[in-house]
Amino acid sequence: MIKKLVIVLVTFFAIQSYGQEGTASPYSFYGIGSLKFKGTVENRSMGGLSIYTDSIHVNLRNPAAYVGPDLTIWNNENRPVKFSIGASHNSTNLEANSGEAEVSSTTFDYLALSMPVGKFGFGIGLVPYTSVGYKLEDTNDDVITNRYSGDGGVNRAFFGLGYKITDKLSLGVDMNYNFGNIQNSAIEFVYDEGELVQYQTRENNRSDLSGLNFNIGLTYKTMINDKLELQAGLTYSPKSDLSSLNERSFSTIVISSQTGQEFVINEVEGNLEAQNLDETELTLPSRFSFGAGIGKPRAWFIGAEYTTQNTSDFSNPIVSIENTNFVNASNLSFGGFYIPNYNSFGSYWKRVTYRAGVRFENTGLEINDETINEFGMSFGVGLPVGNVFSNANLGVEFGKRGTTNQNLIQENFFRLQISLSLNDRWFEKRKYN
């Protein structure tokens, strides 16, 4: 029954508003959910650009950024310990040929700490990797024929190590532990002479996921002349597997005509072991990114980054969906920032960092021969708080994903983001008079 969810995206007649932690996208049904952006608000506000590195902001996308130059204001003794936390709120208009609906979701985006130790740098943190969240109804002449819902996702705890090979070149690696679960259900409504029968059947599926993967990164920066600096970076994540422990059950339910609430009368466990589907492996595709940019330190920066992911390698034996394919995904980002005067004492707003960017993405999902693309335009500010290195970051992004062609859904989204990027000095050299 769950395979029929593709009908919702092909013959879409009605959408129920739905909001939850993580996402509220009907496209989150596919694969292991909608892929979350592993990056800070600073990155997202520059179109997802992650090649810029410095000593006062955490960079979650390239582990080589855990190391960096010492700060002259601290007598070149050491870099600060960096802590960052971020969250976002998403408001989305779902548009189909048959109608529209509004959905929203609020999500925790990341929690990370980066600490310098000589030529090394360490990073630890927690980020969501994917999110699932949808609740849809398929209707025909105002009669509900199917109801689909899902929630959950995969989280990622990471530990990273960076090493400064030279003053210009750094290398790093992240080890990621992925864990979480995905739950979905489907109800096919049965009628007798136009009247809903008393008992309906609901199929329930749950997959508990876990596994390791790695991300390797390089950063390079050099002064071209007295004022201009070149920065470049690349990352590579090899293909890996997730272990999936799967459960399936079938419930006889009664649905309240007043509230729509579902009451379980009895439940029968499905025999996935007989189909060798109780324990399966999901393939996570490899990912490669490269970018470069130019700018004046502590004043401005502009750059571009290209990412490709072999999404066609993705596989999930527990779910096969008709008229749906995974193709290789790609993303192109352009962005940068501007600081009027980073050490101005007369004007607070001259010390503010102003960011902007744009991105174009092929998500790697293809439904009814239609590629699901995404476009986003972003703006943001970094507001100095506390000491001269800490800041609060605000960002907004608006754009669209999907299309109304082939009776599919277009998501027109607006995202509000906020984060704190805090810096402190944990280790000081002792001085004796």
N, C-alpha and C positions, 0 to 999 in steps of 0.2 A: 504493500500500500504506500509506503513512504516514497517509492520511486515516482509516484504520481505528483509529487510536489512540482515537478517541471510544468505541470498544467497551470499552476498558479502564475507562472511567468510567461506562459504562452497564451492562455485565455484568461486574462486578468480582468475580473468584473468588479471586485470589491476588496478594499483593504481596510483592516481595523487599525486604528492608531495604537501604537505599542511603544513603550519606553522602558528601558531597563539598563542596568549597569553593563557597559561594554559596547553594544551596538544595537541598532534597530533596523538593520538592513535585510531585505529578503534574499539578497545575494549571499548572506552569511551561511545559508544552507549548504553551499557547495564546498567541497573539500573538507577542511577542518575549521572553517569559518573565515571571516574577513581578516586579512592580514593587517596587523596593527603596525604603525610606523614606529620603529625603534630609534627614537631620537628625541632631543630636547625641544622645548618651545622655541629656543633660539634657532635650531635647525629648521623646524617647521615654518617659522616666520620668514625664512629665506628660500621658500619653495622646496624644502627638504634637503637643501645643500648642507653637506656635512664635512667638506674638505678643509674648512677653516679650523685651525686649532690655536689655542693660546694657553696661558698658565692659570686662568681664572674661571674657565667654563669646562664642565664635563662634556666629553664627546662620547656618546654611547654607541656610535656606529663604527668607529675605528679604534681598536685597542692600542694602536701605536700612539694615540693622543694622550695616553696616561702619563707620558713623559713630556717635558718641555723645558724652556729656558727658565733660569732663576730670575727673580725680580730685583731690579736695581734699587727699588725703594727699600728693600730689605737687605741691602748691602750684598746682593748676589749670593746670599747664604743658602736659601732653599726656596722651593715652590710652596704655595699654600696647599693645605688639604682642602679638597673641593667636595661639597655636598649639594645635591640637587634633587628636587621633588617637583612633580608636575601633574596636572589634571586638566580635563577638558570637558566641555559640554557641546553636544552636537544637536542641531535642529535640522530636520530633513523633510523636504516636500517630496513625496512619492507620486510620480506622474505616470499615468497609463492612458491609453486611448479611451478607456471607459470611465476614467475619473481620477481624483486626486485624494491624498490623505497626508496628514502631518504626523510625524513621529519624532521622538527625541530620546537621547540617551546621555548619561553622564558617566565618565570613566576616569579611574586612576590611570595615569600614563607611565610613570616611572618613579623609582626611588634608587639613587645611586650615590656612591662614595668613591672618590679617587684620592690616593695617597702617594706622595713621592718618597722614594728611598734611594738616594744617590742617583746613579744612572738608570735606576729602575723606577717604575711606577705601577701601582696596583689599583685595580678597580673591582668593586663588587656592587651588585644591585639586583633589582627585581623589576621586570617589565611584563606587560601582557604581550603575548605573541600573536594570538588570534582571538577573535570574539564571535560568538554565535548569539543571535537574538532576533527572533522574528515571530509574529503571530498573524496569520493570514487566513482569510476565508474566501473560498471560491463559490460564487453564486451564479445561478441561472434563473432569470426572471424573478429576482428577489428571493429565490429559494436557495438556502445554503446546501451545497453539495459536498464540500470538503472543508475541513479545518486543519491547519498545520501550525505547529509551534515548535520552537527550539530555543535552547539557551546553553550557556557554558562557554568554553574556550580553553585555550592553552596558555599557560604562564611560563615565563622564562626567568630563572635565577642564573646569574652569570658571575664568573670570577675571571678577571683578566690580568695579564702581565705585559708591560711594555718595557722596552730597553732602548736607550739612546745610543745608537751605533756611533754616530758622529754628531757634531753640533747641528748638522743639517738633516740627517736621516735617522728615523726611528722605526722600530719593528715591534709588533705586538700580537697577542693572541688571546681570544676569549674562549672559555669553555662554558657552554650553556647547558643547563639542565632544564628540559622542557617537561611540564607536567600539567595535568588538568583533565577535565572530562567534558563530553558533549552529550546532551540529551535532546531528543526530539520525539515528537508524537504526531500521529495522523489519524483523523476520523473521517470515514466516508459515511455520510448521512443516508439513511434508508427511509423511504416513505411508502405508505400504503394508501392508495387513492388520494394522494396529495397531502395526507396527514403524516407527520413524523411518528414513526413507531416508537414504542416506549424504550426499548433497549437498543443502544448503539455499540459498535465495536471500535476500540481504540488500540492502535499499534504503538508500543513504546520501545524506544531504542536508547541505549546508553553505551558510550565508549570511554574507558579510562585510559588516558594516553601518558606515556613517559618515554624519555630517551635523551641522549646527549648529542650535541653537535658543536662544531668549532667555527670560529671566525678569525681569519688572519688578516692583519693590516700593515700597511706601510704609510708613513708620512714623510714628506720632503719639503723643506723650506729654505730659501736662500735670498739674499738681497741682490737684486739686479743692478741697482745703483744706490746712491745715498738715500733715496726716498722710497723706492719701489721694492716690494717683496713679492716673490713668487712662492705660492704654496700648492702642493699637489698631494694626492692621496689615492690609495687603492685598497680594496678589501676583497677577500675571497672566502666563501663558505662552501666547503665540499658537500657533496650529497650525503645524506644520512638517513637513518630510519627511526621511526617511533614505534614503540610497542603499544598495541591496542588490545585491551581486555574488553570484550563485548558482551552485552546482555540484550535480550529481546523478550518482550512479553506482550500478551494480548489481554485486554480488559473489557469486560462487559460494563457499560456505564449508563447512567441516566443523566440527562442534561436538563437542568432547571429551565423552564420556559420563562421565568421571571428574570433571573440573573445570568443565565448561560453557564452557571457553574456545573462542573462535571463530578458526579458521584460514582465511585467504583462499587459495583455489585460483587464481582468476582474477577480473579486474574489467573491466567495460565502462563507459565514460563515457556518460551520458545526453545527448541532444541538446536542451538547454534553449533554445539559440539558435533552433532551428526553431519553437519555441512562443513566441518573444519573451519568455522568462522568465529569460534569463541575466543581464539587468540590469533591476531593477525599483525602484520607489520605495514606501516604507512611509509612511503618514501617521501622525504623532504628534499626538494630539488636544490642543486647547487646555485650559488649566487655570486656575481662578480660586479664590482663597481669601480669606476675610475673618474677622477675629476681634477681640475686645476683652476687656479684663479690668481689674480694679481691685485695688489693694493698697497696702501701706505699704512704702516703699523700704527694702531691706535687712532686711525682717522677714517679709512674707508677700505672696502674690499668688494670685489665682484668676481664671480666664477660660475662654472658650469660643471655638471656631474651626470654621468650616464651609468645606469644600472641595468643589468640583464639577469634573468633568472630562468633556468631550464624547467619551467613549470610543466612542460609536457612529460617530464619524468614522474610527476606525482601519480600515486596510485593509492586506492583505498578499497580493498577487497570486500568490505562489509556493505558498501553502497555503490551501486551502479545506476547512473541517471541517463535516461534516454535524451537524445538530441543535445547532449552536452559534451564538450571536449575541453581539455586543458592544453593550451598552446604556450610557447615560450613567452614570458612576460618581459617588459622593458619599461624604463622610466627615464625621462630627461628633465633635469632641474636647472634653473637659472636663478641666481639670487645674489644678495650682498647686503652690506650695511654701511651706515654713515654715522660718524660721531663728530659734531661740530668742533668741540674742544674738550678732550677727555679730562684735562686737569684745570678746567675753568673754576675759579673761586667766586666769580661774580654772577654766574648764571647757572642754575641747576639744569635747565633744559639743554644747555650746550654740552653737558656731560652725559645726556641720554643717548643711547644707541638706537638708531632708527633702521629697521630691517624691512626688506620686501623681496618677493620672489614669485616664480611661476613654475608649474610642473605639468608634464604631459605623460600619462601612464597608460600602458596596455596591461590590464590586470592579469592576463593569461587565461581568462575564462571566456569560453565561446559557447553561446546558446543559440540553437537554430541558425547556425552559420553567421551569427552576429557577434562580433568581438566586443566585449565589455570594456570600454575605455573610460579613463577618468582624467579630469582636468581640474586644477586648483590654482588659485591666486591668493597670496598671503601677504600680510603686513604685521609688523610688531614693533614693540619698543622694549628696551632694557632700561629699567629705572634704578639708578644707584640707591642703595639703602645701607644703613649702618656704616661699616668701614668702606674705604674707597673701592674695594674689590667685590663686595657682595651686591647683588641686584635682584629685583623682582622683574619678571618678564611677562608681558602680556602680548598675546597674538590673536589674530583673526584670520580665518581662511574661508573662502567661499568657492564653490565650483559645482561640478556635476559628475555623475557616474552613470553609465548605462545609456540606454536609448529606448524610445518608444516604438522603434521599428520591430516588425515581427511580433507585435503585441507584447513587447517586453516592458520593463519598468525603467524610468529614468529617475535617478535620485538627485535632487538639487539641494545641496547641503550648505550649512553655515556652521562653522566651528569656532568656539571661543576657548582660548587656552590660557593657562596661568601657571607660573612656576616660580620657585625660589632657587637662586643659585648663590650659595653661601660659601665663603672662604674664611679660613682661619689658619693660624700658625701653631702647629702642635710641637714642633721641634725647633729649639733655638740653640745656637752654639753659646756656651758659657763664655763670658768675658771677665777677665781679671785685671784690676788696676795695679 
